[in-house]
Structure formats: structure tokens, C-alpha cells
Amino acid sequence: MNIPLTKEYKTICEVSGPLVFVENTHPVGFGEIVSLRLPSGEIKRGQVLDTSIEMVVVQVFEGTDGIDRQTSVTFLGETIKIPVSIDMLGRILSGSGVPLDGGPEVLPEKRLDIIGSSINPYSREHPREFIQTGISTIDGNNSLVRGQKLPIFSGSGLPHNEIALQIAKQAKVLGKAEKFAVIFAAMGITNEEAQAFIRGFESTGALSRAVLFLNLADDPAVERLITPRLALTAAEYLAFEHDMQVLVILTDITNYCEALRQIGAAREEIPGRMGYPGYMYTDLAMIYERAGRIKGKKGSITQIPILTMPGDDMTHPIPDLTGYITEGQLVISRELHRKGIYPPIYTLPSLSRLMKTGIGDGFTREDHQSVSDQVYAAYSEGRDLRGLAAIVGKGALSVRDKSMLEFADLFEKKCVKQGRDEDRTVIQTLNLFWDLLSTLPRSELNRIDDALIEKYHPDNIEKDPADCSRI
């Protein structure tokens, strides 16, 4: 006999954390939406987390306060869908997709399942072409490429949210008149941080090309599991149906993983490393692999996930697993932050594995890779020499070592450090690199072709102070 999907069940046998256990139900599917009507008349929403013949486990989005055996449970026979429309741009939504800006519900052109899937490897086009963030340590040394997944590894108390906001405001594609959008999804942030994000987007006008999904710290933890999926579904719609270049910023992935661990504990799952579920790698991959480009489609999805490393430990399971899935990382340095340098992005452990596919002649400038390599080598040597200078004293160093030591200091003060609203073009960044390299003897510029040195070295250029292009 077919059982109506709207049948109510009052067979709750257990409530554990955000989970409700319901027995003696008709067969229901994984991920189905659930409506729970409390004795008070309040309606709460949930989703099927696990299902078997004997028991159905439901995660409740609004928390389980007030739920008892008299609560009726209705399985609605559909999965979570998000209403999508080009009119989403400029909207501020909750972590579950409810408008927070006082505006009406999104008038949908479509309703899409938020689970989605990673891009078929056969259909995937290799990431290429440069995205300018306006931050020199990213654009110059660890360039972001369309379709790339480039996470930011941070620590507690470091300004990763400020950097995320600056990237969201300044990011743009170069060379073509293409539509660009930012999808910003925040998970487990404080109300103060949420208001700062909103003010930042509104004050610069960047909100008109953005969609914000905000899950606050006092919102249910289970809502954090759907927030990035809502954001990525909206991004896929804008990228692959409206041909937009979409940048997705997800902060904080650590809060997302903590929600995974909390749900796993409530389900009494066998824990993996540090108590996180054994399937966390697969779960993160399902999020990260939704970035990319598709053959035959003009749009693209680029991801910048942000995570705070507990104890600044890069071997912690969250950054460790993220590093296996993504194409590099940007590392925020506590040492640079203590020096008062913003943004404190530490170039040496940072890496963009796809940088070469998005820079050079036709994308940025022909000297980009060479000058970036030279700056990296000189800065690395200069930082190593700081340890030696601390032991033997700066006066005991050779002239060459002193120049390298001075280069490291200048690189941090003149290049790494920039204003929170300072939007440098990639050409300005490359010219700044050349200005710094001009403090070194020419014999030390061994990673750059002589032809490029003749063309771009400041000693060979009569520069107009008002001209930042040098072209």
C-alpha cells in the first residue's frame, strides 16, 4: 500500500543534540526535507541524515529545544532546493537562504538541489587566466587563476576575515569586459563580524555584484553544513547559466568541520583523527571540487576557502586534508601580524600550483614568472640570514649578505604591507618588485633573462612618476 508523503508520525524515540530519531516510518530517502510540528504549534525544519528499515535520523536546523514525543514528523518527499535568479545579486541571506536584508524572498527562475556534484573530469577545462585581487603577495607571488581552488590558512586572531573582505571588494578579471560576481559564505561568525562584512560590501558598492550567505555563531550548527552548498549552487547557476566569472569565498571551513564533528558525535559514529569523522576528506572534496571550468561554458567558479588552523598547526586534519584537495595555499603569518604588517601573507610557505597557467604574456606581463621567482629567492635568503645576524651580529656579514638582509626587510615593508583599501594593479606590483630588485647587484638577478632585465630594470627606464605601467 502506498503511504502518503504527508502522513504525520509521532514516533520520536530519542533526541540527541541536533538529532531526532524517528521509528516505524515508511521508506524515506537520504536528504529528504522534514517538517516537525511541536505541541506549541511551532514548525521546525530538518533533513534526513540517515535512514534504515528500523530508524530514521533527522537533523533539525533550528535546534531541538521543545521537541518531545508529542512532536509530529512529516517527510516531504523532496531534498533541499534553493531558489536561484540573477536578482540574487545584491542580496544578504541567512545560512539557510532566508533574506536578512529586509527584502522579499528571491523570485526564482529555477529551484536547484543544493547537493550538486563535482565537475566531470572529462568535461573539466584546465584553469587558466588571471584574477586580480589587488594584493601584491597574491597577484605577484601566488597568482589566482580562474577555476582554481586556493585556500587561505590562518590562525585564531589573525586578520583572515579582513583579507577575505578586501579580496571580495577588489577582485576582478582583466583584459575582457566579462561579468564578475562574488559569492560570500560565512559560517559560525559573530554578529559583529557579520555587520563588518555587510558594511564593507555596502560602503564600496561591491554588494551589487555579490550574494552574501551569513551563518552566525548562535545559529544552529547543522545549518553550517548546508551554507556552503547553498553558496556553491548559486555560484553554479550564475557561472554556467549566465556566463559569469564567479569567485566563491568560504569562511570559516574550520567551523564547518566542527559542525561535522558535532553531528558525528551525536550519531555515535566511530571517530577518525582528533575526533573528526572518517569521511571528512570526502565531505570537503564534495565542496572544493565544485570549483572549476566546463568545456563549452564561458563562466567559471573560483574558490577561496578560509580556515583557521587550531594551534597554528598545518598538520591538523583540516588544513592537511584541504591541502590534498586544493591547488596550493596562502599562509597568514603571526610573525608578520605582530610586526604590524597587513596583509600578513607569508610568501615562502604559500603556493599557487596553477600560477603559471594564468600569468605571462597575454595575461599579465612577460616578466611576471621570472621576477616573481627572483623575489622569492632573494626574500628566502634574506630571512635565513636574519638568524645568522642574530648570532654573529649584522656587522660581521658580508656586503652581499647585508644587501640580502636589507632586501627581506624592504620586501615586507614596501611590498607585503599595504592599506586595507589599497587596490594595486598587477603591473604596479611587478614594477614594485623591480624597484626592490634594483637594490641588489645585477649579478644576483640570475633567475631573469638579460633581455627582460634590459627592458624592465629601473636603471634602464626613464620613468614618469605619474606612470605606473612601464609599458
C-alpha positions as CSV (number, residue, x, y, z in Angstrom):
1,M,0.0,0.0,0.0
2,N,1.3,3.4,-0.9
3,I,1.7,5.7,2.1
4,P,1.1,9.4,1.5
5,L,4.2,11.5,1.8
6,T,2.2,14.0,4.0
7,K,1.5,11.4,6.7
8,E,2.5,12.6,10.2
9,Y,4.4,10.4,12.6
10,K,4.5,10.7,16.4
11,T,7.1,8.1,16.8
12,I,10.1,10.0,18.1
13,C,12.1,7.7,20.4
14,E,15.1,9.8,21.1
15,V,16.5,13.4,20.9
16,S,20.3,13.7,20.9
17,G,21.9,17.2,20.3
18,P,20.6,18.4,17.0
19,L,19.3,15.0,16.0
20,V,15.9,13.4,16.3
21,F,15.4,9.6,15.9
22,V,12.1,8.5,14.4
23,E,11.0,4.9,14.2
24,N,8.3,2.9,12.4
25,T,8.1,5.2,9.3
26,H,7.5,4.4,5.7
27,P,10.7,4.2,3.5
28,V,12.3,7.6,3.2
29,G,15.2,8.8,1.2
30,F,18.5,10.2,2.3
31,G,18.5,14.0,2.3
32,E,14.7,14.4,2.4
33,I,13.2,17.5,3.9
34,V,11.3,17.0,7.1
35,S,8.7,19.2,8.8
36,L,8.4,18.9,12.6
37,R,5.3,20.4,14.3
38,L,5.8,20.9,18.1
39,P,2.9,20.7,20.6
40,S,3.1,24.5,20.8
41,G,2.3,24.8,17.1
42,E,5.8,25.9,16.2
43,I,7.2,24.4,13.0
44,K,10.8,23.4,12.6
45,R,12.7,22.1,9.6
46,G,15.0,19.2,9.3
47,Q,16.7,16.9,6.9
48,V,17.1,13.1,6.8
49,L,20.7,12.3,7.8
50,D,20.4,8.6,7.9
51,T,17.7,6.1,7.1
52,S,17.1,2.4,7.6
53,I,14.2,0.0,8.0
54,E,14.0,0.5,11.7
55,M,15.0,4.1,12.2
56,V,15.3,7.4,10.5
57,V,17.8,10.1,11.8
58,V,16.7,13.7,11.3
59,Q,19.0,16.7,11.8
60,V,16.9,19.7,12.9
61,F,18.1,23.1,11.5
62,E,16.5,25.3,14.2
63,G,17.7,23.2,17.2
64,T,15.8,20.5,19.1
65,D,14.5,22.7,22.1
66,G,10.9,21.9,22.8
67,I,10.8,18.7,20.7
68,D,9.3,15.7,22.6
69,R,7.3,12.5,21.9
70,Q,4.2,14.6,21.0
71,T,6.0,16.3,18.2
72,S,4.7,15.2,14.8
73,V,7.1,14.5,12.0
74,T,6.2,14.8,8.3
75,F,8.5,13.6,5.5
76,L,8.0,15.9,2.5
77,G,9.5,13.7,-0.2
78,E,12.0,16.2,-1.6
79,T,15.5,17.4,-1.0
80,I,16.7,20.9,-0.1
81,K,16.4,23.2,-3.0
82,I,17.5,26.9,-3.3
83,P,15.5,29.4,-5.4
84,V,18.0,31.0,-7.8
85,S,17.8,34.0,-10.0
86,I,20.0,36.7,-11.4
87,D,18.2,39.0,-9.0
88,M,20.1,37.2,-6.1
89,L,23.0,39.7,-6.8
90,G,23.0,42.3,-4.1
91,R,21.1,40.2,-1.6
92,I,22.1,39.2,2.0
93,L,20.7,35.8,3.1
94,S,21.0,33.7,6.1
95,G,22.9,30.4,6.2
96,S,19.8,28.6,5.2
97,G,18.9,31.0,2.4
98,V,16.3,33.3,4.2
99,P,16.6,37.0,3.4
100,L,18.3,39.1,6.1
101,D,18.2,42.4,4.3
102,G,14.5,43.1,4.7
103,G,13.8,42.4,1.1
104,P,11.4,39.9,-0.3
105,E,12.0,36.2,-0.9
106,V,14.1,35.6,-4.1
107,L,11.7,35.2,-7.0
108,P,13.1,32.0,-8.6
109,E,13.9,31.4,-12.2
110,K,14.8,27.9,-11.0
111,R,14.9,25.8,-7.9
112,L,18.1,23.8,-7.7
113,D,19.1,20.9,-5.5
114,I,21.9,22.1,-3.2
115,I,23.8,18.8,-3.1
116,G,25.1,19.2,-6.6
117,S,28.1,17.3,-7.8
118,S,31.7,17.8,-8.7
119,I,32.5,18.6,-12.3
120,N,33.0,15.5,-14.6
121,P,36.8,15.2,-15.2
122,Y,36.2,14.7,-18.9
123,S,34.1,17.9,-19.1
124,R,36.5,19.9,-16.9
125,E,38.6,22.6,-18.6
126,H,42.0,23.3,-17.1
127,P,42.0,26.5,-15.0
128,R,43.7,29.4,-16.7
129,E,43.7,33.2,-17.0
130,F,44.5,35.6,-14.2
131,I,42.2,37.1,-11.5
132,Q,43.5,40.3,-9.9
133,T,42.9,40.6,-6.2
134,G,44.8,43.9,-5.7
135,I,47.0,42.3,-3.1
136,S,50.7,42.1,-4.1
137,T,51.7,39.0,-2.3
138,I,48.8,37.1,-4.1
139,D,49.0,38.7,-7.5
140,G,52.7,38.8,-7.7
141,N,53.9,35.6,-6.0
142,N,50.9,33.3,-5.7
143,S,48.6,34.3,-8.5
144,L,44.9,33.3,-8.5
145,V,43.7,31.6,-11.7
146,R,40.1,31.2,-12.9
147,G,38.7,27.9,-11.9
148,Q,41.3,27.4,-9.1
149,K,40.8,26.3,-5.5
150,L,43.3,28.4,-3.4
151,P,42.6,28.2,0.3
152,I,43.9,30.7,3.0
153,F,45.5,29.0,6.0
154,S,45.2,31.3,9.0
155,G,45.2,31.2,12.8
156,S,43.0,32.4,15.6
157,G,43.1,36.2,16.0
158,L,44.7,36.8,12.6
159,P,43.0,39.1,10.0
160,H,41.8,36.5,7.6
161,N,38.3,38.0,7.5
162,E,39.7,41.4,6.7
163,I,41.7,39.9,3.8
164,A,38.7,38.0,2.6
165,L,36.6,41.2,2.5
166,Q,39.4,43.0,0.7
167,I,39.6,40.3,-1.9
168,A,35.8,40.2,-2.3
169,K,35.8,44.0,-2.9
170,Q,38.8,44.2,-5.2
171,A,38.8,41.0,-7.2
172,K,38.3,41.4,-11.0
173,V,39.1,39.8,-14.3
174,L,41.5,41.6,-16.7
175,G,41.5,42.2,-20.4
176,K,37.9,41.4,-21.2
177,A,34.5,43.0,-20.5
178,E,33.2,40.0,-18.6
179,K,30.5,39.8,-15.9
180,F,32.1,39.1,-12.5
181,A,30.3,38.1,-9.3
182,V,31.3,37.2,-5.7
183,I,29.5,34.6,-3.6
184,F,30.5,35.1,0.0
185,A,29.5,32.4,2.5
186,A,30.4,32.8,6.2
187,M,29.9,30.0,8.7
188,G,29.9,30.4,12.5
189,I,30.9,34.1,12.6
190,T,29.9,36.5,15.3
191,N,27.2,39.2,14.7
192,E,29.9,41.8,14.9
193,E,31.9,40.1,12.1
194,A,28.7,39.8,10.0
195,Q,27.9,43.5,10.4
196,A,31.5,44.3,9.4
197,F,31.2,42.3,6.3
198,I,27.9,43.9,5.4
199,R,29.2,47.4,6.0
200,G,32.3,46.6,3.9
201,F,30.3,45.4,0.9
202,E,27.8,48.2,1.1
203,S,30.3,51.1,1.6
204,T,32.2,50.2,-1.6
205,G,29.3,49.3,-3.8
206,A,30.6,45.7,-4.1
207,L,27.3,44.4,-2.8
208,S,25.7,45.0,-6.1
209,R,27.7,42.2,-7.7
210,A,27.7,39.9,-4.6
211,V,25.5,37.4,-2.8
212,L,26.1,37.0,1.0
213,F,25.2,33.9,3.0
214,L,25.7,34.5,6.7
215,N,25.5,31.7,9.3
216,L,26.1,33.3,12.7
217,A,27.7,31.6,15.7
218,D,24.4,31.4,17.6
219,D,22.7,29.8,14.6
220,P,22.3,26.0,14.7
221,A,25.5,24.1,13.9
222,V,23.7,21.9,11.5
223,E,22.9,24.9,9.3
224,R,26.6,25.3,8.7
225,L,26.5,22.0,6.7
226,I,24.2,23.5,4.1
227,T,25.5,27.1,3.9
228,P,28.5,26.3,1.6
229,R,26.3,24.1,-0.6
230,L,23.7,26.9,-0.9
231,A,26.5,29.3,-1.9
232,L,28.0,26.9,-4.5
233,T,24.6,26.1,-6.0
234,A,24.1,29.8,-6.5
235,A,27.6,30.1,-8.0
236,E,27.0,27.3,-10.4
237,Y,23.8,28.9,-11.6
238,L,25.4,32.3,-12.2
239,A,28.6,30.8,-13.8
240,F,27.1,28.2,-16.1
241,E,23.7,29.6,-17.0
242,H,24.6,33.3,-17.0
243,D,28.2,33.1,-18.2
244,M,29.6,34.9,-15.2
245,Q,33.1,34.6,-13.7
246,V,32.3,33.8,-10.1
247,L,34.6,34.0,-7.0
248,V,33.4,32.0,-4.0
249,I,34.8,32.8,-0.6
250,L,34.0,30.4,2.2
251,T,34.9,31.3,5.8
252,D,35.5,29.5,8.1
253,I,35.9,25.9,7.0
254,T,37.1,25.0,10.5
255,N,33.7,26.0,11.9
256,Y,32.1,23.8,9.2
257,C,34.3,20.8,10.2
258,E,33.5,21.4,13.9
259,A,29.8,21.1,12.9
260,L,30.6,17.8,11.1
261,R,32.3,16.5,14.3
262,Q,29.4,17.5,16.4
263,I,26.9,15.7,14.2
264,G,29.2,12.7,14.1
265,A,29.4,12.5,17.9
266,A,25.6,12.8,18.2
267,R,25.2,9.9,15.8
268,E,27.8,7.9,17.8
269,E,30.0,7.4,14.8
270,I,33.4,5.9,15.2
271,P,35.7,9.0,15.1
272,G,38.7,9.5,13.0
273,R,41.7,11.7,13.6
274,M,41.2,14.1,16.5
275,G,37.5,13.1,16.7
276,Y,36.6,14.2,13.2
277,P,34.5,11.9,11.1
278,G,36.4,9.5,8.9
279,Y,34.5,10.8,5.8
280,M,35.6,14.4,6.3
281,Y,38.0,14.2,3.4
282,T,35.2,13.1,1.1
283,D,32.9,15.7,2.5
284,L,35.4,18.5,1.9
285,A,36.2,17.2,-1.6
286,M,32.4,17.4,-2.4
287,I,32.7,21.2,-1.6
288,Y,36.1,22.0,-3.1
289,E,35.6,20.0,-6.4
290,R,32.6,22.1,-7.3
291,A,35.0,24.8,-8.5
292,G,36.4,24.9,-12.0
293,R,35.6,25.5,-15.6
294,I,33.5,23.4,-18.0
295,K,34.3,22.9,-21.7
296,G,31.9,24.9,-23.8
297,K,30.8,27.2,-21.0
298,K,32.0,30.7,-20.7
299,G,31.6,31.0,-17.0
300,S,33.9,29.7,-14.2
301,I,33.9,29.2,-10.4
302,T,37.0,30.0,-8.4
303,Q,37.2,29.2,-4.7
304,I,39.0,30.8,-1.8
305,P,38.2,28.7,1.3
306,I,39.5,30.2,4.5
307,L,40.3,28.0,7.5
308,T,41.8,28.8,10.9
309,M,44.4,26.2,12.0
310,P,44.0,25.2,15.6
311,G,47.2,26.0,17.3
312,D,48.6,27.3,14.0
313,D,49.3,23.6,13.2
314,M,49.4,23.0,9.4
315,T,49.4,19.2,10.1
316,H,46.0,19.4,11.8
317,P,43.4,17.3,9.9
318,I,41.5,20.3,8.4
319,P,44.4,22.0,6.7
320,D,46.1,18.7,6.0
321,L,43.1,17.3,4.1
322,T,42.4,20.6,2.4
323,G,46.0,20.7,1.1
324,Y,45.5,17.3,-0.6
325,I,42.4,18.5,-2.5
326,T,43.2,22.1,-3.4
327,E,45.8,23.7,-5.6
328,G,48.0,25.4,-3.2
329,Q,47.6,27.6,-0.1
330,L,48.1,31.2,1.1
331,V,49.5,31.2,4.6
332,I,48.9,34.1,7.0
333,S,51.9,34.7,9.3
334,R,51.5,35.5,13.0
335,E,55.1,36.9,13.0
336,L,54.2,39.4,10.3
337,H,51.0,40.3,12.1
338,R,52.9,41.1,15.3
339,K,55.1,43.4,13.2
340,G,52.0,45.4,12.3
341,I,52.2,44.3,8.6
342,Y,48.9,43.9,6.8
343,P,48.1,41.7,5.0
344,P,50.4,39.3,6.8
345,I,50.6,36.8,4.0
346,Y,53.8,34.8,4.3
347,T,55.2,34.2,0.8
348,L,57.6,31.4,1.5
349,P,55.2,28.6,2.6
350,S,52.4,29.9,0.3
351,L,52.0,28.3,-3.1
352,S,49.7,28.6,-6.1
353,R,50.2,25.4,-8.2
354,L,48.3,26.8,-11.2
355,M,50.0,30.2,-11.2
356,K,51.9,29.5,-14.5
357,T,48.7,28.9,-16.4
358,G,47.4,32.4,-15.6
359,I,50.3,34.7,-15.9
360,G,52.8,35.9,-18.5
361,D,52.5,37.4,-21.9
362,G,48.8,37.8,-22.9
363,F,47.6,37.5,-19.3
364,T,49.7,39.8,-17.0
365,R,53.2,40.6,-18.4
366,E,56.0,38.6,-19.9
367,D,58.4,39.1,-16.9
368,H,55.9,38.0,-14.3
369,Q,57.2,34.5,-13.6
370,S,60.9,35.4,-13.7
371,V,60.6,38.4,-11.5
372,S,58.4,36.5,-9.0
373,D,61.0,33.7,-8.8
374,Q,63.8,36.2,-8.2
375,V,61.9,38.0,-5.5
376,Y,61.0,34.7,-3.8
377,A,64.7,33.5,-3.9
378,A,66.1,36.8,-2.5
379,Y,63.4,37.0,0.3
380,S,64.1,33.4,1.3
381,E,67.8,34.0,1.6
382,G,67.3,37.3,3.4
383,R,65.1,35.7,6.0
384,D,67.6,32.9,6.6
385,L,70.3,35.5,7.2
386,R,68.3,37.1,10.0
387,G,69.1,34.0,12.1
388,L,72.8,34.4,11.3
389,A,72.8,38.1,12.0
390,A,71.1,37.5,15.4
391,I,74.1,35.2,16.3
392,V,77.2,37.0,14.9
393,G,75.8,40.5,14.5
394,K,74.9,42.4,11.4
395,G,78.4,43.9,11.2
396,A,80.0,40.5,10.7
397,L,78.0,39.9,7.5
398,S,79.5,40.3,4.0
399,V,78.3,43.2,1.8
400,R,76.3,40.7,-0.3
401,D,74.6,39.2,2.8
402,K,73.8,42.7,4.1
403,S,72.1,43.5,0.8
404,M,70.0,40.3,1.0
405,L,69.1,41.1,4.6
406,E,68.0,44.6,3.6
407,F,66.0,43.2,0.7
408,A,64.0,41.0,3.1
409,D,63.1,44.0,5.3
410,L,62.2,46.2,2.3
411,F,60.1,43.4,0.8
412,E,58.0,43.2,3.9
413,K,57.7,47.0,4.4
414,K,57.2,48.0,0.8
415,C,55.5,45.1,-0.9
416,V,53.8,42.8,1.6
417,K,52.5,45.8,3.6
418,Q,49.7,47.7,2.0
419,G,46.5,49.5,3.0
420,R,43.2,47.7,3.7
421,D,41.6,49.6,0.8
422,E,44.7,49.8,-1.4
423,D,44.0,48.1,-4.7
424,R,47.2,47.6,-6.6
425,T,47.2,46.5,-10.2
426,V,49.3,43.6,-11.2
427,I,51.5,46.0,-13.2
428,Q,52.1,48.2,-10.2
429,T,53.0,45.0,-8.2
430,L,55.5,43.9,-10.8
431,N,57.1,47.4,-11.0
432,L,57.3,47.4,-7.3
433,F,59.2,44.0,-7.5
434,W,61.6,45.6,-9.9
435,D,62.2,48.6,-7.7
436,L,63.1,46.2,-4.8
437,L,65.3,44.1,-7.0
438,S,67.2,47.2,-8.2
439,T,68.7,47.4,-4.6
440,L,70.6,44.1,-5.4
441,P,73.7,43.8,-7.6
442,R,72.8,42.8,-11.1
443,S,74.9,39.7,-10.7
444,E,72.3,38.5,-8.2
445,L,69.5,38.6,-10.8
446,N,70.3,35.1,-12.0
447,R,66.7,34.0,-12.5
448,I,65.8,36.6,-15.0
449,D,66.8,36.7,-18.7
450,D,69.1,39.6,-19.7
451,A,66.6,40.8,-22.2
452,L,64.0,41.3,-19.5
453,I,66.5,43.0,-17.3
454,E,67.3,45.4,-20.1
455,K,63.6,46.1,-20.7
456,Y,62.3,46.4,-17.2
457,H,65.1,47.2,-14.8
458,P,64.5,50.7,-13.3
459,D,68.1,51.8,-14.2
460,N,67.2,51.3,-17.9
461,I,63.9,53.2,-17.8
462,E,63.2,56.9,-17.8
463,K,60.1,56.7,-15.6
464,D,57.4,59.3,-15.4
465,P,56.4,59.5,-11.7
466,A,52.7,59.5,-12.7
467,D,53.1,56.4,-14.9
468,C,52.7,53.0,-13.1
469,S,52.6,50.8,-16.2
470,R,56.2,51.0,-17.6
471,I,54.9,49.6,-20.9
